[in-house]
């Protein structure tokens, strides 16, 4: 099997990456289990979450009792909509804001659940929950917007490069991918 990699030197225009269908995202966010995915054979696939020691959030939000039950449907729906592995969205969410515990602003000025710079948010931010406002402090808006951003930077063809576009540091790419693998992602 040949692998084709398309470098994302120039992102797709935000206008060419459609916003999600809000009703699908809203419906998915109300469930505690993600929607089933079809495998390449047409049969449904089982979603498996591998827990690695040290990958759990301590305090108010933990994998077993915290926001994962609320966030998992958002990650999976956004990931399926934009072709980004949900585990990568979860890992970025963890690294950027500790799953929403630190919404910023960061020392660089980044804000919200996925730590967007305000100008970038103005370009890629979407109102995924249909409340009339694209809000980086709303997890659904922020996670869907991050998936949209990663798609614009070629996540389907070169995921590490798209993650690098999100935060220009290779150590960051390595950390996100390591964490995504701990959540069950396999490249």
C-alpha positions as CSV (number, residue, x, y, z in Angstrom):
1,X,0.0,0.0,0.0
2,X,1.4,3.4,-1.0
3,X,1.0,6.3,1.4
4,X,0.6,9.8,-0.2
5,X,1.5,12.7,2.0
6,X,0.4,16.2,1.0
7,X,2.2,18.9,2.8
8,X,0.0,21.7,4.2
9,X,2.2,24.6,3.5
10,X,-0.8,26.8,2.9
11,X,-4.0,26.0,4.7
12,X,-7.2,25.7,2.9
13,X,-9.3,28.9,3.2
14,X,-11.6,28.8,6.2
15,X,-14.5,29.4,3.9
16,X,-13.7,26.1,2.0
17,X,-14.0,24.1,5.3
18,X,-17.7,24.1,6.0
19,X,-19.0,24.5,9.5
20,X,-20.5,21.4,11.0
21,X,-24.2,20.5,10.7
22,X,-25.3,21.9,14.1
23,X,-28.2,19.4,14.7
24,X,-25.8,16.4,14.4
25,X,-23.4,17.9,16.8
26,X,-26.1,18.9,19.3
27,X,-27.7,15.5,19.1
28,X,-24.4,13.7,19.6
29,X,-23.4,15.9,22.6
30,X,-26.6,14.8,24.4
31,X,-25.5,11.1,24.5
32,X,-23.0,9.5,26.8
33,X,-21.7,7.1,24.1
34,X,-20.3,8.1,20.8
35,X,-22.1,7.2,17.6
36,X,-21.0,4.0,16.0
37,X,-18.6,4.2,13.1
38,X,-18.8,2.1,10.0
39,X,-15.6,0.1,9.3
40,X,-14.2,-0.2,5.8
41,X,-16.1,-3.5,5.5
42,X,-19.4,-1.8,6.2
43,X,-19.8,-3.3,9.6
44,X,-20.0,-1.2,12.7
45,X,-16.7,-0.8,14.7
46,X,-16.3,-0.8,18.4
47,X,-14.8,2.3,20.1
48,X,-12.1,1.2,22.5
49,X,-10.5,3.5,25.0
50,X,-7.2,2.4,26.5
51,X,-6.4,3.9,29.8
52,X,-2.7,4.4,30.5
53,X,-1.4,5.1,34.0
54,X,-0.8,8.8,34.4
55,X,-3.2,9.8,31.7
56,X,-6.1,10.5,34.0
57,X,-6.9,14.0,35.1
58,X,-6.9,14.4,38.8
59,X,-9.2,16.7,40.7
60,X,-12.7,17.6,39.6
61,X,-12.4,16.2,36.1
62,X,-11.3,12.6,35.8
63,X,-11.7,10.1,33.0
64,X,-14.0,8.0,35.1
65,X,-16.2,10.7,36.7
66,X,-15.5,13.9,34.9
67,X,-16.0,15.6,31.6
68,X,-15.0,12.7,29.4
69,X,-18.6,11.5,29.3
70,X,-19.6,15.0,28.1
71,X,-16.6,15.6,25.9
72,X,-16.3,12.2,24.2
73,X,-19.4,12.8,21.9
74,X,-18.1,16.2,21.0
75,X,-14.6,14.9,20.1
76,X,-16.0,11.9,18.1
77,X,-18.5,14.0,16.2
78,X,-16.0,16.8,15.4
79,X,-13.4,14.2,14.4
80,X,-15.8,12.4,12.1
81,X,-17.0,15.6,10.6
82,X,-13.5,16.9,9.7
83,X,-11.4,13.7,9.4
84,X,-9.4,14.2,12.6
85,X,-8.9,11.3,15.0
86,X,-11.0,12.0,18.1
87,X,-8.1,11.0,20.3
88,X,-6.0,13.8,18.8
89,X,-8.7,16.3,19.6
90,X,-8.9,14.9,23.1
91,X,-5.1,15.2,23.5
92,X,-5.0,18.8,22.2
93,X,-7.8,19.6,24.6
94,X,-5.8,18.0,27.5
95,X,-2.5,19.7,26.6
96,X,-4.0,23.1,25.8
97,X,-6.4,23.6,28.7
98,X,-6.2,20.5,30.9
99,X,-9.7,19.5,29.6
100,X,-11.1,23.0,30.3
101,X,-9.6,23.7,33.7
102,X,-7.4,26.5,32.4
103,X,-9.2,28.6,29.8
104,X,-6.5,31.3,29.7
105,X,-5.6,33.7,28.5
106,X,-2.2,32.1,28.2
107,X,1.0,34.1,28.3
108,X,0.8,34.3,24.5
109,X,-2.8,35.5,24.6
110,X,-4.5,32.2,23.6
111,X,-8.0,31.6,25.0
112,X,-10.6,29.0,25.6
113,X,-10.9,25.2,25.7
114,X,-8.5,24.7,22.8
115,X,-6.4,27.8,23.3
116,X,-6.9,29.7,20.1
117,X,-5.2,33.0,19.5
118,X,-8.0,35.6,19.1
119,X,-7.2,36.3,15.4
120,X,-7.2,32.6,14.6
121,X,-10.4,32.1,16.4
122,X,-11.9,35.0,14.4
123,X,-11.1,33.0,11.2
124,X,-11.8,29.4,12.2
125,X,-14.2,29.7,15.2
126,X,-17.7,28.3,14.6
127,X,-20.9,28.3,16.5
128,X,-21.2,24.5,16.8
129,X,-23.9,24.5,19.4
130,X,-26.2,27.0,17.6
131,X,-26.5,29.4,20.4
132,X,-25.8,32.3,18.1
133,X,-22.3,33.0,19.2
134,X,-18.9,31.3,18.4
135,X,-17.4,31.1,21.8
136,X,-13.9,29.8,22.5
137,X,-14.9,29.2,26.1
138,X,-17.6,26.8,25.0
139,X,-16.2,23.2,24.6
140,X,-18.4,22.3,21.7
141,X,-17.6,25.5,19.7
142,X,-13.9,25.2,20.5
143,X,-13.4,21.5,19.8
144,X,-15.3,21.7,16.5
145,X,-13.3,24.8,15.5
146,X,-10.0,23.0,16.3
147,X,-11.1,20.1,14.1
148,X,-11.9,22.5,11.4
149,X,-8.5,24.2,11.8
150,X,-6.6,20.9,11.7
151,X,-8.6,19.9,8.6
152,X,-7.7,23.1,6.9
153,X,-4.0,22.3,7.5
154,X,-4.3,18.9,5.9
155,X,-4.9,16.6,8.9
156,X,-6.2,13.8,6.6
157,X,-3.0,13.7,4.7
158,X,-0.3,14.7,7.2
159,X,-1.5,14.7,10.8
160,X,1.8,15.7,12.4
161,X,2.2,18.7,10.1
162,X,-1.4,19.8,10.9
163,X,-0.7,19.5,14.6
164,X,2.5,21.5,14.1
165,X,0.5,24.2,12.4
166,X,-1.7,24.3,15.5
167,X,1.3,24.9,17.7
168,X,4.7,25.5,16.1
169,X,6.8,23.1,18.2
170,X,7.8,19.6,17.4
171,X,7.9,18.7,21.1
172,X,4.2,19.7,21.1
173,X,3.4,17.4,18.2
174,X,5.2,14.5,20.0
175,X,3.3,15.2,23.2
176,X,-0.1,15.4,21.5
177,X,0.5,12.2,19.5
178,X,1.9,10.3,22.6
179,X,-1.2,11.3,24.5
180,X,-3.5,10.4,21.6
181,X,-1.9,7.0,21.5
182,X,-2.5,6.6,25.2
183,X,-6.2,7.2,24.4
184,X,-6.2,4.4,21.8
185,X,-5.2,6.2,18.6
186,X,-3.1,4.1,16.2
187,X,-1.5,5.8,13.2
